[in-house]
């Protein structure tokens, strides 16, 4: 005599447990992704984009004035001495002296390690500042040179600091 096993019945309790388990997994995965998204790049491309947009034509005019000057620049980082150096020559190749130069150096994808440096003129047309806090990796250096009243020259260069 053989007895046939009776199939297990699906009860309301089983359906409830399955639904709760499914949504617990979905919420857990969503919580992980939200935490990861909030702890990385903010997505903000520009602070105060509206205000910057209002002055966009001024920026275009400043770029045209800078191009008319014909100045050329070079930005370097000396890893041994931990110095950021900015050299500026006028259209005839002579050094541009007596400017106030500031540099904002930071990572391309984050503002966590941004550093503002005030560069001093160490030789005619050559401005330098210590950059001891920069570790190895990629950086973008944004420099502004002016006479104290207005910005005359802007430069931007990507730097790769090797170990």
Secondary structure, DSSP 4 states (H G I P E B T S, - for coil): ---PPPPPPP-HHHHHHHHHHHHHHHHHHHHHHHHHHHHS-----STTHHHHHHTHHHHHHHHHHHHHHT-EEEEEEETTTTEEEEEEE-TTSPBP-S-EEEEEEE-SS-STT-EEEEEEEEETTEEEEE-TT--SEEEEEEEEEE-SSSEEEEEEEEEEE--
